[in-house]
């Protein structure tokens, strides 16, 4: 894997340059490389994967940054656009738990079990449940339906905030959705999840990314990490390449290509890497209006070797809250009332003898600004302690068996990904149209970052990479 630069024009001329190695960028690069195009993949971080990454600490501790759960469709996408070896390591998480003041239950998180719960536990007429699921699945990006998620729920479950909580809370955690977002964004994501449950990658994120990089190299993709793109070059309305330059350094390198596919934050791509002077005024005004999605905080906990968590008590995913009812605003509040716990057992990472727990909460970037270094460290410590306090309900002796604890905030996500405001889920729905218009504004410029909620999460990222790769391939065939 080559991380050195040289300015030989022939060596630095590619059919496609992909900026960023999130799952969308890696998938697009793999498809294009497999199709015979000369592809360069540039990653600013020292490891590939974007938020699909790991980090290590002492005593062979290894944390998955964001391996929480994805729909069954990931199996098909990985088999088709990656390989069978990767697809075969995707396994179901059968125990999804909810615990809050309104209800406490366990589900396999599929349509059949949700129907059972809604009818037997929540007393909803089965006909109503069937109509709800059918409409959720029928919602389409092409329908131009302006119904909000709130209106969608009121159509079927008016006044039933307990039902709304069951059906909405996991999706809000998964991609930052709110009740005021378009109903189709909820319908598409929820339908994907509830078809056959929640899945994960057995072996850990590092094993997944290792397999993906192996496949990329097999398909002729050139991979360079620690290679931050400083600028996308545009000449006469046409992409011409990129400039790679590390922060604080004067040396740079130009890589030439008529096609650049950005797997970075949409606004960062437009305003930082390209520059607004290269776009039409109308496009820039539309792009400025695109809202960023929220960020998140994470608390990473490693338990001592050979200490096993009770799976029947904790499950695989636990949506835990002390709030009296569902509220998107409360999920973002610094005074945390709701957390999602991901439990990783030794079977999740075969060959290990350690359990891990990751607590996730949605968060606003602005709430973590303005602290001194000392106060910031204090706030992170408080976040860890409050998480442990809450976790003791499910793992009573967690402090006794704790080997490592660490917190990440929106600042952490911004530092390692470069995303504006440390956004974990890209942009709101209107970002999708802007992302799709880039190639109309500048010939050869494409985007496959997290946008529009439906293109977020692991499966959404992979599938948007597929869409973008097909667009690029069609563009190159016309040349």
Buried (B, 14 or more C-beta within 10 A) or exposed (E): EEEEBEEEEEEBBBBBBBBBBBBBBBBBBBBBBBBEBBBBBBBBBEBBBBBBBBBEEEEEBBBBBBBBBBBBBBBEBBBEBBBEEBBEBBBBBBBBBBBBEBBEBBBBBBBEBBBBBBBEBBEBEEEBBEEBBEBBBEBEBEEEBEBBBBEBBBBBBEEBBBBBBBBBBBBBBBBBBBBEBBBBBBBBBBBBBBBBBBBBBBBBBBBBBBBBBEBBEEBEBBBBBEBBBBBBBBEEEEBBBBBBBBEEEEEEBBBBBBBBBBBBBBBBBBBBBBEBEBBEEEBBEBBEEBEBBBBBBBBBBBBBBEBEBEBEEBBBBBBBBBBEEBBBEBBBBEEBBBBBBBBBBBEBBEEBEBBBBBBBBBBBBEBBEEBEEEEBEEBBEEBBBBBBEBBEEBBEEBEEBBBBBBBBBBBBBBEBBBBBBBBBBBBBBBBBEBBBBBBEBBBBBBBBBBBBBBBBBBBBBBBBBBBBBBBBBEBBEEE
